[in-house]
Amino acid sequence: MEASGKVKQLLDELAAVLAEMGALQEEGGVEDTEAGEESTEAKGMAEGDEEAEAPEEEVEAEKEKKIRCLCERAEKIRDKIKFYENVAAKELELRTVLDKATPASVAAVSPTTPAKEGRSVTQIYHNLPGAGRLRGFKGPNAEERAYRAGMFYKAQLFGDKDAARWCADHGVIDSRAMGEGVNSLGGVFVNEEILNEVIVLVEQYGVFAQNARNVNMQSDTLIVPRRVGGLTAYFVGENTAIPDSDASWDRVQLVAKKVAVSNRISSELLSDSVLNIGDYLTTETARALSILTDRVGFVGDGSGNDGGIVGVATKIADGNHGAGLVTAATGNTAATTLTIDDFVNTAARLPVYARARAAWYCSPAVFAASVQRLGLTNNGKLTGGNTASNLADAPEMRLLGYPVNFVHTMPSNLGVDPGKVQFLLGDLSLSTMYATRRGLQIKTSVDRYAELDQTLIVASMRMDAVTHDCGDATKAGPIVGLRTALS
């Protein structure tokens, strides 16, 4: 067993010894010998029963003997822990020397960080195979972050001992949590470092998670108070009672629901560059979760396939929120027939308090068939129409002064589609909550698709989304919608 694993075993053993010592002392402990003798003698004289002294003294002596033995055992364990900690430190020191002598070309197969004297960490990772072609990891130190993610996956999911040692040396996982084999039955929670990468990518690939109000659930159910009414001011005369008014509140309840994504990965990819493994697993997991979140958050119908979640576009058109729903002019039953007046009427419905962070939400196809068709991008005038200039320029993703967010899960049918919500406008953080119960958990199985030489990877998390404010029949809420004409 490696030194770090031996330390973990000894720490567990020491904890058991301390627990046993505590249990003995709770039973009565070891009293001071002289005090105990005086007490026993006094008790014997008082009761006139000297024969009772011997059994009590024997019990105390036996307890004292056991505790002395446990103390000696604990001291031996402590000395062993110090020894193996020194061994682990020396191993780390020697591996560091070995790393500095390893050429960068070995990075594709070596679990250690290849480095040469005089080369920075960024240069080292940048020269690894696969660097510069990353799909998900962007920005500063992208190659290093992808490499660390890849080593984490190899260590925790595929039981690679060398990768586990590297992760422990570089703070990716706790050395006391190093695994010994492939985790095919249980699962491991992605550590905070890798989880942050997944969260960033979910927001990058999706729209709902980055614009809704994000909350963390500490239990399976979360109840959040919501203000629905405020105080009222009145004109009052002299010596006139001031009418009472109260702020009103209700509750928004979120219930954690499990979502999962499965993926099969070939043995060829597993043997490929660590960079590719980290980039592939992180990116694909985040992409799948973001697509699901966008679908249920915007157009979920409340069915079991949508986890019982009702999306924003679905809720605003359910017949109970008419003040925030604009129906296009008669005859405008498709995205290709929407007019400038339809968009102006929609923007006019949005309350003032929701305009500071308001944005449009629609599919790219509907945006092109309506907004760009009318020439409303690139500072086009409200009179509509395209020119050679604005057709050649890159589109400006703004409409009537508000930014436009593309949601691929919203309607994209360009044919006749009466009564369908095509656009949303408003502040999603004021209308909707997105909650996560826990971090991302990943488990693997090498047996399910063994005949294909593939490994099954299942990633899961628990979340919920609730749209709690779309206004009502007389007052628009923080988000409003535009739907095509009914006929």
C-alpha positions in Angstrom: 0.0 0.0 0.0 1.3 3.5 -0.8 2.3 5.8 1.9 -0.7 8.2 1.5 -3.1 5.2 1.7 -1.3 3.9 4.7 -1.7 7.2 6.5 -5.5 7.2 5.8 -5.7 3.6 7.2 -3.8 4.6 10.3 -5.9 7.7 10.9 -9.0 5.5 10.8 -7.4 3.2 13.3 -6.5 6.1 15.6 -10.1 7.4 15.5 -11.3 3.9 16.6 -8.9 3.8 19.5 -10.0 7.3 20.7 -13.6 6.3 20.4 -12.9 3.2 22.6 -11.1 5.3 25.2 -14.0 7.7 25.3 -16.5 4.9 25.8 -14.5 3.5 28.8 -14.4 6.9 30.4 -18.1 7.4 30.0 -18.7 4.1 31.9 -17.0 5.7 34.9 -13.5 6.5 34.0 -10.4 6.0 36.0 -10.5 7.8 39.3 -7.5 8.9 41.2 -6.1 5.8 43.0 -5.7 7.4 46.5 -9.0 9.2 46.3 -10.6 5.9 45.1 -9.1 4.0 48.0 -10.2 6.6 50.6 -13.7 6.6 49.1 -13.8 2.8 49.1 -12.5 2.6 52.6 -15.0 5.2 53.9 -17.8 3.4 52.1 -16.7 0.1 53.6 -16.6 1.4 57.1 -19.9 3.1 56.7 -21.6 0.1 55.4 -19.7 -2.4 57.5 -19.1 -4.5 54.4 -15.3 -4.7 53.8 -15.7 -7.6 51.3 -17.4 -5.3 48.7 -14.1 -3.3 48.4 -12.2 -6.0 46.4 -14.6 -6.3 43.4 -14.9 -2.5 43.0 -11.1 -2.1 43.1 -10.7 -4.9 40.6 -13.1 -3.2 38.1 -11.3 0.2 38.4 -7.9 -1.5 38.0 -9.2 -3.3 34.9 -10.4 -0.1 33.4 -7.2 1.7 34.1 -5.2 -1.2 32.5 -7.3 -1.0 29.3 -6.9 2.7 29.0 -3.2 2.5 29.5 -3.0 -0.1 26.7 -5.1 2.1 24.4 -2.8 5.1 25.2 0.2 3.0 24.3 -1.4 1.8 21.1 -2.4 5.4 20.1 1.2 6.5 20.6 2.4 3.8 18.3 -0.1 4.7 15.7 0.9 8.3 15.9 4.5 7.4 15.4 3.6 5.3 12.3 1.5 8.2 10.9 4.5 10.6 11.2 6.7 8.0 9.5 4.4 7.4 6.5 3.7 11.2 6.2 7.5 11.7 5.8 7.6 8.9 3.3 4.8 10.5 1.3 6.5 13.9 1.4 9.7 12.3 0.1 7.8 10.6 -2.7 6.3 13.9 -3.7 9.7 15.5 -3.7 11.2 12.8 -5.9 8.3 12.8 -8.3 8.7 16.6 -8.7 12.3 16.0 -9.7 11.2 13.3 -12.1 8.5 15.6 -13.6 11.1 18.3 -14.4 13.1 15.7 -16.4 10.1 14.4 -18.4 9.8 15.8 -22.0 6.6 17.4 -23.0 6.0 14.7 -25.7 5.3 12.2 -23.0 2.3 14.1 -21.8 -0.2 12.1 -23.9 0.7 8.9 -22.0 2.3 10.1 -18.7 0.1 10.8 -15.7 2.6 13.2 -14.3 2.9 16.9 -15.2 5.7 17.1 -17.8 8.0 20.0 -17.1 11.4 21.2 -17.8 13.5 23.7 -16.0 12.8 27.2 -17.1 9.3 26.4 -18.6 6.2 28.0 -17.2 3.1 25.9 -16.3 1.2 27.6 -19.1 3.8 26.7 -21.7 3.9 23.1 -20.5 0.1 22.6 -20.9 0.0 24.5 -24.1 2.4 22.1 -25.7 0.3 19.0 -24.8 -1.4 17.1 -27.6 -4.9 18.5 -28.1 -4.1 21.9 -26.8 -5.5 24.7 -28.9 -8.4 22.5 -30.0 -10.5 22.6 -26.8 -14.2 23.0 -27.2 -15.3 23.8 -23.7 -12.4 25.1 -21.8 -11.7 28.7 -22.8 -9.9 31.7 -21.4 -6.9 31.9 -19.1 -5.1 28.6 -18.4 -7.7 26.6 -20.5 -5.2 23.8 -21.2 -4.2 23.5 -17.6 -7.9 23.4 -16.4 -8.7 20.8 -19.0 -5.7 18.7 -18.0 -6.7 18.8 -14.3 -10.2 17.8 -15.2 -8.9 14.9 -17.3 -6.7 13.6 -14.5 -9.6 13.8 -12.1 -11.8 11.7 -14.4 -9.0 9.1 -14.9 -8.4 8.9 -11.2 -11.9 8.8 -9.8 -13.8 7.2 -12.6 -11.4 4.8 -14.2 -9.3 3.8 -11.2 -6.0 5.1 -12.6 -3.6 5.0 -9.6 -1.0 7.2 -11.2 -3.6 9.8 -12.0 -4.9 9.6 -8.5 -1.4 10.2 -7.2 -1.0 13.2 -9.5 -4.3 14.6 -8.4 -3.3 14.2 -4.7 0.0 15.9 -5.4 -1.6 18.8 -7.2 -4.6 19.4 -4.9 -7.2 18.1 -7.3 -8.4 15.4 -4.9 -7.6 14.8 -1.2 -4.9 12.2 -0.9 -7.0 10.5 1.8 -9.8 10.0 -0.8 -7.6 8.3 -3.4 -9.4 5.3 -4.9 -8.0 1.8 -5.5 -10.0 0.6 -8.4 -12.7 1.4 -11.0 -15.8 2.8 -9.5 -18.3 0.7 -11.5 -21.0 0.4 -8.8 -21.2 3.6 -6.9 -20.5 7.1 -8.1 -18.3 10.1 -7.2 -19.3 13.7 -6.7 -17.4 16.0 -9.0 -15.2 18.2 -6.9 -15.8 22.0 -6.7 -13.1 22.8 -9.2 -14.5 20.6 -12.0 -18.1 21.5 -11.0 -17.4 25.2 -11.5 -16.3 24.3 -15.1 -19.5 22.5 -15.7 -21.7 25.3 -14.3 -19.9 27.9 -16.5 -20.4 25.7 -19.6 -24.1 25.1 -18.7 -24.6 28.9 -18.6 -22.5 29.3 -21.8 -24.5 26.7 -23.8 -27.8 27.5 -22.3 -29.8 30.6 -21.6 -32.2 29.7 -18.8 -29.7 29.0 -16.0 -27.7 32.2 -16.6 -30.8 34.5 -16.6 -33.1 33.0 -14.0 -32.6 33.6 -10.3 -30.2 30.9 -9.1 -30.7 29.4 -5.6 -29.1 26.4 -3.8 -31.2 23.8 -2.1 -30.0 22.5 1.2 -32.8 19.9 1.3 -35.1 18.2 -1.1 -37.6 21.0 -0.7 -37.0 24.7 -0.6 -39.6 27.3 0.2 -38.8 30.9 -0.7 -40.9 33.8 0.5 -42.2 36.1 -2.3 -43.5 39.6 -1.9 -46.8 40.1 -3.8 -48.0 43.4 -2.4 -46.6 46.5 -0.7 -47.7 49.2 1.6 -50.1 52.0 0.4 -49.7 55.7 1.0 -52.7 58.0 1.6 -53.6 61.7 1.8 -54.9 62.3 5.3 -56.3 65.4 7.0 -55.5 66.8 10.4 -56.7 64.7 13.3 -57.7 62.0 10.8 -56.7 58.3 11.4 -54.2 57.0 8.9 -55.6 53.8 7.1 -53.6 50.7 7.8 -51.9 48.8 5.0 -49.7 45.7 5.1 -47.2 44.1 2.8 -48.4 40.7 1.5 -46.3 37.7 0.9 -46.7 34.2 -0.4 -44.4 31.2 -0.9 -42.6 29.7 -3.8 -41.9 26.0 -3.3 -39.1 24.1 -5.2 -38.8 20.3 -5.1 -35.5 18.7 -6.2 -35.8 16.5 -9.3 -33.2 14.1 -10.6 -31.9 14.6 -14.1 -29.3 12.4 -15.7 -27.4 12.0 -18.9 -25.6 8.8 -20.1 -22.8 8.6 -22.6 -20.6 5.9 -24.0 -16.9 6.5 -24.5 -14.6 4.4 -26.5 -11.4 2.9 -25.2 -9.5 4.7 -27.9 -10.6 8.1 -26.4 -9.7 6.9 -22.9 -6.2 6.2 -24.0 -6.0 9.5 -25.8 -4.6 12.7 -24.4 -5.7 13.7 -20.9 -6.7 17.1 -22.3 -9.2 15.5 -24.7 -10.7 13.4 -21.9 -11.2 16.3 -19.6 -12.6 18.5 -22.4 -14.9 15.9 -23.9 -16.5 14.7 -20.7 -17.0 18.1 -19.2 -18.3 19.7 -22.4 -20.7 16.9 -23.4 -22.2 16.7 -19.9 -22.7 20.5 -19.6 -24.2 20.7 -23.1 -26.8 17.9 -22.4 -27.8 19.5 -19.1 -28.1 23.0 -20.6 -30.4 21.7 -23.4 -32.6 20.0 -20.9 -32.7 23.0 -18.6 -33.6 25.4 -21.5 -36.3 23.1 -22.7 -38.2 22.6 -19.4 -37.4 26.2 -18.2 -38.9 27.9 -21.3 -41.4 25.4 -22.9 -41.9 22.7 -20.3 -45.5 21.4 -20.2 -45.6 20.1 -16.7 -45.6 16.4 -17.8 -43.5 13.7 -16.5 -41.1 14.0 -19.4 -40.5 17.6 -18.2 -40.2 16.7 -14.6 -43.5 18.4 -13.8 -41.9 21.7 -14.7 -44.0 24.3 -16.5 -41.9 26.6 -18.6 -42.3 30.4 -18.9 -43.8 30.4 -22.4 -46.2 27.7 -21.4 -47.4 29.4 -18.2 -47.8 32.9 -19.7 -50.3 31.4 -22.2 -52.3 29.3 -19.8 -55.2 31.7 -19.7 -54.5 33.2 -16.3 -51.9 35.9 -17.3 -53.6 37.8 -20.1 -52.2 41.2 -19.2 -48.7 40.0 -20.1 -49.6 38.2 -23.3 -49.8 40.1 -26.6 -51.5 38.5 -29.5 -50.3 39.5 -33.0 -52.6 41.3 -35.3 -55.3 39.2 -37.1 -53.7 37.3 -39.9 -50.2 37.2 -38.4 -50.3 33.5 -37.7 -46.7 32.8 -38.5 -43.3 34.2 -37.6 -42.9 35.3 -41.2 -46.0 37.5 -40.9 -45.2 39.4 -37.6 -45.1 43.1 -38.0 -43.3 46.0 -36.3 -46.5 46.9 -34.4 -46.6 43.5 -32.8 -43.1 44.0 -31.3 -43.9 47.6 -30.2 -47.1 46.4 -28.5 -45.2 43.7 -26.7 -42.5 46.1 -25.4 -45.2 48.5 -24.3 -46.7 45.9 -21.9 -43.5 45.4 -19.9 -43.6 47.2 -16.5 -41.0 49.8 -15.7 -39.4 47.9 -12.8 -38.6 45.0 -15.2 -36.9 47.1 -17.9 -33.5 47.6 -16.4 -32.4 44.0 -17.0 -34.9 43.0 -19.7 -34.0 40.9 -22.7 -35.8 39.2 -25.6 -35.9 35.4 -25.8 -36.6 33.5 -29.1 -35.3 30.9 -31.4 -32.7 31.9 -34.1 -35.0 30.8 -36.9 -37.9 32.9 -35.6 -35.6 35.9 -35.1 -34.3 35.7 -38.7 -37.8 35.2 -40.2 -39.3 38.2 -38.4 -36.9 40.7 -36.9 -34.2 40.5 -39.5 -36.8 40.2 -42.3 -38.2 43.6 -41.1 -34.8 45.2 -41.0 -35.0 45.9 -37.3 -31.3 45.0 -36.6 -28.2 47.1 -37.2 -30.0 50.2 -36.2 -32.6 49.7 -38.8 -35.5 52.1 -38.7 -39.0 51.2 -37.5 -40.3 51.7 -41.0 -38.7 48.3 -41.8 -37.1 47.1 -44.9 -33.5 45.9 -45.7 -30.7 47.6 -47.4 -27.5 46.4 -49.0 -25.6 47.8 -46.1 -27.5 46.1 -43.2 -27.7 42.8 -45.1 -23.9 42.7 -45.4 -23.2 43.7 -41.8 -23.1 41.3 -38.9 -26.5 41.5 -37.1 -26.8 43.5 -33.9 -28.5 41.3 -31.4 -30.9 44.0 -30.1 -34.5 44.8 -30.7 -36.2 48.0 -29.6 -33.2 48.7 -27.4 -33.2 45.3 -25.6 -30.6 42.5 -26.1 -31.8 39.3 -27.8 -31.0 35.8 -26.3 -31.3 32.8 -28.6 -33.1 29.8 -27.1 -32.9 26.8 -29.4 -35.7 25.0 -27.5 -38.3 27.7 -28.2 -40.6 27.4 -31.3 -38.8 27.5 -34.6 -41.6 26.6 -37.0 -41.7 29.2 -39.8 -45.0 27.9 -41.1 -48.5 28.8 -40.0 -48.5 28.3 -36.2 -51.4 30.1 -34.6 -51.5 31.0 -31.0 -47.9 30.0 -30.3 -45.7 32.1 -28.0 -42.8 33.1 -30.3 -41.1 35.9 -28.2 -40.6 36.6 -24.5 -39.4 39.9 -23.2 -38.5 40.8 -19.6 -36.3 40.1 -16.6 -36.2 36.4 -16.1 -34.6 36.7 -12.7 -37.7 38.4 -11.4 -40.2 35.8 -12.8 -38.4 32.5 -12.4 -36.2 30.5 -10.0 -33.7 27.8 -10.9 -32.5 25.7 -8.0 -29.9 22.9 -7.7 -30.0 20.4 -4.8 -26.4 19.1 -5.0 -23.4 19.0 -7.3 -22.8 16.8 -10.2 -22.4 13.0 -9.6 -20.7 10.7 -12.2 -20.6 6.9 -12.2 -19.1 4.5 -14.7 -19.6 0.9 -15.8 -17.1 -1.1 -17.9 -19.4 -4.1 -18.2 -22.6 -2.7 -19.9 -21.0 -2.3 -23.3 -18.0 -4.6 -22.9 -18.6 -6.2 -26.3 -18.2 -2.8 -28.0 -15.1 -2.0 -25.9 -16.9 1.1 -24.5 -17.4 2.5 -21.0 -20.8 3.8 -19.9 -20.7 7.1 -18.1 -23.8 8.5 -16.3 -23.9 12.0 -14.9 -26.7 13.1 -12.7 -27.8 16.1 -10.6 -31.0 17.3 -8.9 -32.7 20.6 -9.8 -36.0 22.4 -10.2 -37.4 25.4 -11.9 -40.5 27.4 -11.0 -41.9 30.4 -12.9 -43.7 32.2 -10.1 -44.7 35.6 -11.6 -46.2 36.2 -15.0 -48.6 38.8 -13.8 -52.4 38.1 -13.9 -55.4 39.1 -16.0 -55.2 42.8 -15.2 -51.5 43.5 -14.4 -48.5 42.4 -16.5 -45.6 40.7 -14.6 -41.8 41.1 -15.0 -41.9 39.1 -18.3 -44.4 39.4 -21.2 -44.9 37.3 -24.3 -45.8 37.7 -28.0 -47.8 35.0 -29.7 -49.0 34.6 -33.2 -52.6 35.4 -34.1 -55.2 32.8 -33.4 -56.5 33.2 -37.0 
